[in-house]
Structure formats: C-alpha cells, structure tokens
Amino acid sequence: MSTTFCHVGRSDTETPARLPDEQGFIERDGIRVHWESYGSGPAILLLPAWSIVHSRMWKGQIPYLARHFRVVTFDGRGNGFSDRPENSSAYAPEACVADAIAVLDATGVGSAIVVGLSRGGKRALLMAATHPERVLGAFVVSPTLPTLAPPLPHQSGTAWDDELDEYEGWGKFNRTYWRRDYRDFLEFFFGEAFAEPHSTKQLDDAVAWGLDTDPETLIRSVVGDGTIETAAAEAMCRSVRCPVVVVHGSEDAIMSPEVGRRVT
C-alpha cells in the first residue's frame, strides 16, 4: 500500500506569474474558504473544478485576464487553503454555489462572468440558474453532467463502490483503489485529462495539486457532489437565461463531447 502525504495548503511548484492584489477567507457554517482577487474592471469569477485540484489550476489564465478584468477565484472545499469538511453533504454543488456567492459578496462584486471547468461547469450552470442576478454570462468547459450522454466506451463497466480483483484503466475511479494507491489514481486520471503529447508539466502540476488533499476527502467530495439526473440537468440548462458559451474538446477522454452538445 502506498503512503500519501497531504499538505494543508497549496503546492506551488514555481513563483506565480501574478500575485493576488487581495485575498482572504469567507466562512459559512463553520467552514472557511480561501479567495483571491486580481486586477480591476468587469469581474470574472473562476470557479473551482473539483476537490482534486485547487485554484492554482487557473495559473495560466489569471495573469492575462487580470490585465483587462478583475479576476476572482477561490479554493473549493477539500483542497488548497480551504477547509476539508468531514461531512459529504458539505461538498454538494449547492454548497459550492453558496460559497461563490459569499466570495462575490466579500469582494464587493455584484455580478460577474462565471467560468467553470468539469464539475465547475456544472456549478456555473447551477449558479446561473439559481442566482441569475449575479451571473452576467457563463463560460462552461466540459461540464460534468454525465447523464446527458452515454458514457464513453472505455468507461463502461466501471464500478465506484465495488472491491475489484484488479484495477485497470477507469476501474481506478474507485474508492477502494484510492485508499490503496492514491498517487497512481492521480497519475492515471490526469494522464487522461492531458492526453496531448508533451503535457508532462501540466501532468506533474496536477498530480502535485491532487496530493494537496487526501483520498478520504476526495471520496467525500464525490459522494457529496452526486449526479444530477437527466430530467433535472435538462431543466437546469433550460432555466439559464444569461449568455452561455460551451467549450468541449472532441477528444475529451473524461466526459463525452455529446454532453457539451446537449448543454448548448
């Protein structure tokens, strides 16, 4: 069994290209969430994707965007400088949206363009649907709404709860395996996310960010996030009234591109 060390904080593998102008914490129900603000002008809110990473995932976008906009981001519950609650319900999509609203309040932002990747894409749509007065527009990348399309062929037959004889491929997306070899799961998962040749830097960074949390926290985040059933996902998308841009790579190995088409 491998041993994993969890940092209570964030692993910065190099000096950031842009330091925050402001930073602080919001607190809801006893859970502290760390936020940062960069630049000035119309606001862009970069949402957390999943507890497997923290807000350093946006390090390539923040420096450029902050030249033209006020960029606000925060570490989602379960990673970075934010708390790691031990109750799975604390990781529900609605909790992330409530954190986002509290961060906007704390930074004095009335409304913003909201950007979300993966599970963050789902949360961006939920935020636009439930708090339309705070969302000027949504930029959604590969949203995690799997019930809108059949799973990709290589993901069929995987089991989240079962203890398997062997764990290969997407069989590693399994709570038992995370407890057994968390780092190997991270290397597999981010290898799927960064499938392009010569993506070694992105892969190394993402694995380091994944090691800033621990398998038990990540398990709680999956259980708490849950899955929106097809009818509810469709209703949520139909209720969004602001402009929406959906980006979904045709070679996405994690979420079927058909999901992006359905969201549009």
C-alpha positions in Angstrom: 0.0 0.0 0.0 1.4 3.4 -0.9 1.7 6.3 1.5 0.4 9.7 0.6 1.1 13.0 2.4 -1.5 15.7 2.4 -0.4 19.3 2.6 -2.8 21.6 4.4 -2.3 24.4 1.8 -1.2 24.5 -1.8 1.8 23.2 -3.6 3.3 26.0 -5.7 5.9 24.4 -7.9 7.2 27.8 -9.1 6.7 31.5 -8.4 3.3 32.6 -9.7 3.3 34.9 -12.7 0.8 37.2 -11.0 0.3 37.6 -7.2 -3.1 38.4 -5.9 -4.0 42.0 -5.1 -6.3 40.9 -2.3 -7.0 37.7 -0.5 -9.0 36.4 2.4 -11.5 33.9 3.7 -15.2 33.6 3.8 -16.8 31.4 6.4 -20.2 29.6 6.1 -21.5 27.0 8.6 -18.1 27.0 10.3 -16.2 26.1 7.0 -13.6 28.5 5.8 -13.0 29.1 2.1 -10.0 31.0 0.8 -10.4 33.5 -2.1 -8.1 35.7 -4.1 -8.7 38.8 -6.3 -6.5 40.1 -9.2 -6.7 43.2 -11.3 -9.6 45.6 -11.8 -12.5 46.2 -14.1 -15.5 44.0 -15.1 -15.4 40.9 -12.9 -14.7 37.3 -13.9 -15.3 34.5 -11.3 -13.2 31.4 -11.9 -14.9 28.5 -10.1 -13.2 25.5 -8.6 -13.4 22.4 -10.6 -13.3 19.6 -8.0 -11.5 18.9 -4.7 -8.8 17.1 -6.7 -7.3 20.4 -7.5 -7.3 24.0 -6.1 -7.3 27.5 -7.7 -3.7 27.1 -9.0 -5.3 25.3 -11.8 -6.1 28.7 -13.2 -2.5 29.9 -13.1 -2.3 30.0 -16.9 -5.4 32.2 -17.3 -5.2 34.6 -14.4 -2.1 36.8 -15.5 -3.6 37.6 -18.9 -7.2 38.1 -17.8 -6.1 40.3 -14.9 -4.7 42.8 -17.4 -8.2 43.5 -18.6 -10.6 42.4 -15.8 -11.0 41.8 -12.1 -10.4 38.1 -11.7 -11.8 36.4 -8.5 -11.0 32.8 -7.7 -11.2 30.5 -4.7 -10.1 27.2 -3.4 -13.0 24.8 -3.3 -13.8 22.9 -0.2 -11.4 20.0 0.2 -8.2 21.4 -1.2 -5.8 24.4 -1.1 -6.1 26.8 1.8 -9.8 26.0 2.3 -11.2 23.6 4.9 -11.7 19.9 4.3 -15.1 19.2 5.9 -15.7 15.6 7.0 -19.4 15.6 6.1 -20.0 14.5 2.5 -23.1 16.8 2.2 -20.7 19.8 2.6 -19.5 19.1 -0.9 -22.9 19.4 -2.6 -23.0 21.6 -5.8 -25.3 23.9 -3.9 -22.7 24.4 -1.2 -20.1 25.5 -3.8 -22.6 27.9 -5.4 -23.3 29.4 -1.9 -19.6 29.7 -1.4 -19.2 31.5 -4.7 -22.0 34.0 -3.8 -20.3 34.6 -0.4 -17.0 35.2 -2.2 -18.6 37.7 -4.5 -20.1 39.5 -1.5 -16.8 39.5 0.3 -15.0 41.0 -2.7 -17.7 43.6 -3.4 -18.6 42.1 -6.8 -22.3 42.5 -7.7 -22.3 40.3 -10.8 -19.7 38.5 -12.9 -19.0 36.4 -15.8 -18.7 32.9 -14.3 -16.3 30.3 -15.7 -16.3 26.7 -14.8 -14.4 23.6 -15.9 -15.6 20.0 -15.4 -17.6 19.9 -12.1 -17.1 23.6 -12.1 -19.0 23.8 -15.4 -22.0 22.1 -13.7 -21.7 24.6 -10.8 -21.5 27.5 -13.2 -24.8 26.5 -14.8 -26.4 25.9 -11.4 -25.3 29.3 -10.3 -26.7 30.9 -13.4 -29.9 29.1 -13.0 -30.4 29.8 -9.3 -28.8 33.3 -8.9 -29.4 35.0 -12.3 -28.9 38.4 -10.8 -25.2 37.6 -10.0 -24.3 36.0 -13.3 -23.8 38.1 -16.4 -22.8 35.2 -18.5 -21.4 31.6 -18.2 -18.3 30.1 -19.9 -18.5 26.4 -19.4 -15.8 23.9 -20.3 -16.5 20.1 -20.4 -19.3 20.2 -17.8 -19.7 17.2 -15.7 -23.3 16.3 -16.5 -22.8 12.6 -17.4 -26.5 11.7 -17.5 -26.9 13.8 -20.7 -25.0 11.3 -22.8 -23.9 7.6 -22.6 -20.5 7.0 -21.0 -17.5 6.9 -23.3 -16.8 3.3 -24.4 -13.7 2.9 -22.3 -15.6 3.9 -19.1 -18.3 1.2 -19.4 -18.4 -1.4 -16.7 -16.5 0.7 -14.1 -17.7 0.5 -10.5 -17.2 3.2 -7.9 -18.2 1.1 -4.8 -17.0 -2.4 -5.6 -13.8 -4.1 -4.5 -12.3 -5.5 -7.7 -9.8 -8.3 -8.4 -7.7 -5.8 -10.4 -7.9 -2.1 -11.1 -7.0 -1.1 -14.6 -8.0 2.0 -16.6 -11.2 3.6 -15.4 -11.5 0.8 -12.9 -9.2 3.0 -10.9 -12.0 5.5 -10.4 -12.9 3.5 -7.3 -13.0 4.5 -3.7 -11.2 1.3 -2.6 -8.3 1.9 -5.0 -7.9 5.5 -4.0 -7.2 4.3 -0.4 -4.8 1.7 -1.8 -2.8 3.8 -4.3 -4.0 7.4 -4.4 -1.0 8.7 -6.3 -1.4 6.1 -9.1 -5.0 7.1 -9.5 -4.0 10.8 -9.8 -1.4 9.9 -12.4 -4.0 7.9 -14.4 -6.7 10.5 -14.1 -4.6 13.5 -15.1 -3.0 11.4 -17.9 -6.5 11.1 -19.3 -7.1 14.8 -18.8 -3.8 15.8 -20.5 -3.7 13.3 -23.3 -1.8 15.6 -25.7 1.9 14.8 -26.3 4.5 16.7 -24.2 2.0 17.6 -21.5 4.4 16.5 -18.8 4.4 19.8 -16.9 0.7 20.0 -16.7 0.5 16.4 -15.5 3.2 16.9 -12.8 1.5 20.1 -11.6 -1.9 18.5 -11.4 -0.7 15.4 -9.5 1.0 17.7 -7.0 -2.3 19.6 -6.5 -4.1 16.3 -6.1 -1.6 15.4 -3.3 -2.6 18.6 -1.5 -5.7 16.7 -0.4 -6.2 13.1 0.5 -8.3 10.1 -0.7 -10.8 10.3 2.1 -11.6 14.0 1.4 -11.8 13.2 -2.3 -14.2 10.3 -1.7 -16.4 12.6 0.4 -16.4 15.1 -2.4 -17.6 12.6 -4.9 -20.4 11.3 -2.7 -21.5 14.8 -1.8 -21.4 16.1 -5.3 -23.7 13.4 -6.5 -25.2 13.1 -10.0 -27.9 15.3 -11.4 -30.5 13.0 -13.2 -31.2 13.6 -16.8 -34.5 15.5 -16.4 -33.1 17.7 -13.7 -30.0 18.5 -15.7 -32.1 19.4 -18.7 -34.4 21.6 -16.6 -31.4 23.4 -15.1 -29.9 24.1 -18.5 -33.3 25.4 -19.9 -33.7 27.8 -16.9 -30.4 29.6 -17.6 -31.2 33.0 -19.2 -27.8 34.6 -19.5 -25.5 34.2 -22.5 -23.6 30.8 -22.3 -20.5 29.6 -24.2 -19.8 25.9 -24.0 -16.4 24.5 -24.9 -15.9 20.8 -25.2 -12.9 19.1 -26.8 -13.8 16.5 -29.5 -11.1 14.2 -28.0 -12.2 14.6 -24.3 -11.4 11.2 -22.7 -13.2 12.0 -19.4 -16.6 13.5 -20.3 -18.3 12.7 -23.6 -18.3 15.6 -26.1 -22.0 14.8 -26.5 -22.6 16.3 -23.1 -21.3 19.7 -24.3 -23.6 19.5 -27.3 -26.6 18.7 -25.2 -25.9 21.6 -22.8 -25.9 24.0 -25.8 
